């Protein structure tokens, strides 16, 4: 069903139970990330973050591309301050996805180049079609990734492989993306959304407060010493015992029934 939120020019937002799907719809431009697309995605992300009935968010592209990159036609004449502002716009979107309380899954159905690869990197999972292509080709245009590519890519695939992809601008296929850890799974094109929705379904069956804390702690722990990260985990473990979900989850387990979590 269509979720009754803001009407967007460049994307659609649909909801099936607790799973919301954002589809980027600029097929003629291979879903390139213009400032308009970034604004629509940012607004949708904020609205879905506040929606109590949404627990997982999927992002994909219409047609044969996920996102083929940022909109070069729009970027070509930017001044340095305008270019920085454009990069900050993409960076803020990535930050909102990465720090969302809800899991985000990128369903990469085709080209995920430049800003498209960076959008996927901000998500918690990247599931790819066998036809997907990934890359950071910005150096071929005389610039660099501006939406987090030099940083998130290195954290995901390692420094040396990130340097190779960013220095050469090479495009890799889905099988290579899976091999280096850029993609989490590769499936047949007609099975992509089915597989992604199955993953989302396994997530939404669990306590949403617990899932949110797992995401927050894993993200926070990457940039602080291990002892501090472990202390954060222990504190969160204790705090969750004040939740209705903890009582429901343990009661359900002992009663051998399915838990009905409410996110409280």
C-alpha positions in Angstrom: 0.0 0.0 0.0 1.1 3.6 -0.5 2.1 5.3 2.8 0.3 8.7 3.2 3.3 10.9 3.6 4.6 13.9 1.6 4.1 13.7 -2.2 7.6 13.5 -3.8 8.7 14.4 -7.3 11.6 12.0 -7.6 10.9 9.0 -5.3 8.0 6.9 -4.1 7.4 5.5 -0.6 5.3 2.4 -0.1 4.6 0.4 3.0 3.7 -3.2 3.5 3.2 -3.9 7.2 6.2 -2.7 9.1 8.5 -2.5 6.0 8.7 0.7 4.0 10.3 0.8 0.5 11.7 3.9 -1.0 12.1 3.7 -4.8 14.1 6.4 -6.6 12.3 7.2 -9.8 14.5 9.1 -12.3 14.8 6.4 -14.8 15.7 8.7 -17.7 18.7 9.8 -15.7 19.4 6.4 -14.3 18.2 7.7 -10.9 21.1 10.2 -10.6 21.2 12.0 -7.3 20.3 15.6 -8.0 19.7 18.1 -5.2 16.0 17.4 -5.7 16.5 13.6 -5.2 18.7 14.2 -2.1 16.0 16.6 -0.6 13.3 14.0 -1.3 15.3 11.2 0.3 16.2 13.3 3.3 12.5 14.2 3.9 11.4 10.6 3.5 14.1 9.4 5.8 13.0 11.9 8.5 9.3 10.9 8.1 10.0 7.2 8.2 12.2 7.6 11.3 9.2 9.1 13.1 6.7 6.5 11.9 6.1 4.1 14.8 4.6 1.5 12.4 7.8 1.3 10.3 10.6 -0.9 11.5 12.7 -1.6 8.5 13.4 0.7 5.5 14.4 -0.6 2.0 15.8 1.7 -0.7 16.0 0.7 -4.3 15.9 2.2 -7.8 13.4 2.1 -10.6 14.4 0.6 -14.0 17.9 -0.7 -14.7 19.8 1.4 -12.1 20.0 1.7 -8.4 21.7 5.1 -8.6 24.2 5.7 -11.4 25.8 8.5 -9.6 25.3 12.2 -8.7 23.8 14.5 -11.3 26.8 15.6 -13.3 24.7 18.0 -15.3 23.8 19.8 -12.1 27.3 19.7 -10.6 29.2 20.9 -13.7 28.8 24.6 -13.0 28.9 24.6 -9.2 31.3 27.0 -7.4 33.5 25.5 -4.7 31.2 26.7 -1.9 28.2 25.3 -3.8 30.0 22.0 -4.4 30.8 21.7 -0.7 27.1 22.4 0.2 26.0 19.7 -2.3 28.5 17.3 -0.7 27.1 18.2 2.7 23.6 17.5 1.5 24.6 14.0 0.5 26.6 13.6 3.6 23.7 14.6 5.9 21.5 12.0 4.1 24.1 9.3 4.7 24.5 10.3 8.3 20.7 10.2 8.9 20.6 6.6 7.4 23.6 5.4 9.3 22.4 6.8 12.7 18.7 5.9 12.1 17.2 3.8 14.9 15.8 1.5 12.1 17.7 -0.9 9.8 18.1 0.3 6.2 18.6 -2.2 3.4 19.9 -1.2 0.0 18.4 -3.4 -2.8 20.9 -2.7 -5.5 19.2 -3.7 -8.8 21.6 -2.2 -11.3 24.3 0.5 -11.4 25.4 1.8 -8.0 28.1 4.2 -9.0 29.5 7.3 -7.3 26.8 8.7 -5.1 24.8 5.5 -5.6 27.5 3.4 -4.1 27.8 5.9 -1.3 24.1 5.7 -0.7 24.3 1.9 -0.4 27.3 2.2 1.9 25.3 4.3 4.4 22.8 1.4 4.7 23.1 -1.5 7.1 23.0 -4.1 4.4 23.7 -4.2 0.7 21.8 -6.9 -1.2 22.6 -6.9 -4.9 21.1 -8.3 -8.1 23.4 -10.4 -10.3 23.2 -7.5 -12.7 24.5 -4.9 -10.2 27.6 -2.9 -10.9 29.5 -0.9 -8.2 32.2 1.8 -8.4 33.5 5.1 -7.3 34.4 6.7 -10.7 34.7 10.3 -9.5 38.4 10.6 -10.3 37.5 10.1 -13.9 35.8 13.5 -13.6 38.6 15.1 -11.8 36.9 15.1 -8.4 36.6 12.7 -5.4 33.7 10.9 -3.7 31.8 13.6 -1.7 29.0 11.6 0.0 31.2 9.5 2.3 32.8 7.1 -0.2 36.4 7.5 0.8 35.5 6.8 4.4 32.7 4.3 4.5 34.2 2.2 1.6 37.5 1.8 3.5 35.7 0.8 6.6 33.7 -1.8 4.7 36.2 -3.4 2.3 39.6 -2.3 3.8 41.9 0.5 3.1 43.9 -1.1 0.2 40.8 -2.2 -1.8 39.1 1.2 -1.2 42.2 2.9 -2.5 42.1 0.7 -5.6 38.5 1.5 -6.3 38.8 5.2 -5.6 42.2 5.7 -7.4 41.2 3.8 -10.6 37.5 4.6 -10.8 37.1 1.0 -11.9 33.6 -0.6 -12.0 33.1 -4.0 -10.5 30.4 -6.6 -10.9 28.2 -8.1 -8.2 30.3 -11.2 -7.8 33.4 -9.1 -7.1 31.4 -6.8 -4.7 30.4 -9.9 -2.8 33.9 -11.3 -2.7 35.4 -8.1 -1.2 32.6 -7.6 1.2 31.0 -4.6 -0.4 27.8 -6.6 -1.0 26.3 -8.9 1.6 24.4 -11.1 -0.8 23.9 -11.5 -4.6 20.7 -13.0 -6.0 18.9 -13.3 -9.2 17.3 -10.1 -10.4 13.7 -11.3 -10.0 14.5 -12.5 -6.5 16.1 -9.3 -5.2 13.1 -7.7 -3.4 11.8 -11.0 -2.3 15.1 -11.8 -0.6 15.4 -8.3 0.9 11.9 -8.5 2.2 12.6 -11.9 3.8 15.6 -10.4 5.6 13.5 -7.4 6.7 10.8 -9.9 8.0 13.4 -11.7 10.1 14.4 -8.4 11.6 10.9 -7.1 12.3 10.1 -10.3 14.2 12.5 -9.1 16.9 12.3 -6.4 19.6 12.6 -3.0 17.8 14.3 -1.4 20.8 16.9 -4.2 21.0 17.5 -4.0 17.2 18.0 -0.2 17.5 20.4 -0.6 20.3 22.4 -3.2 18.4 22.7 -0.8 15.5 23.7 2.2 17.7 26.3 0.2 19.6 27.9 -1.4 16.6 28.2 2.0 14.9 29.4 3.8 18.0 31.9 1.1 18.9 33.9 1.5 15.6 35.3 4.9 16.7 36.0 4.4 20.4 38.3 2.0 22.4 37.1 -1.5 23.1 36.8 -1.0 26.9 34.6 2.1 26.4 32.5 0.3 23.8 32.0 -2.7 26.1 30.9 -0.4 28.9 28.3 1.2 26.5 27.0 -2.3 25.7 26.7 -3.3 29.4 24.8 -0.1 30.2 22.4 -0.6 27.3 21.8 -4.2 28.3 20.8 -3.1 31.7 18.5 -0.3 30.5 16.6 -2.6 28.2 15.4 -4.4 31.3 13.1 -1.4 32.0 11.3 -2.0 28.7 7.9 -3.7 28.1 9.6 -5.5 25.2 12.1 -7.2 27.5 9.2 -8.5 29.7 7.2 -9.6 26.7 10.1 -11.3 25.0 11.1 -13.3 28.0 7.5 -14.1 29.0 6.9 -15.3 25.4 10.0 -17.5 25.4 9.1 -19.2 28.7 5.5 -19.7 27.5 6.7 -21.0 24.1 4.7 -18.5 22.2 5.5 -15.8 19.6 6.4 -12.4 21.2 4.3 -9.4 20.4 6.8 -6.5 20.6 5.5 -2.9 20.8 8.7 -1.0 20.8 8.2 0.2 24.4 
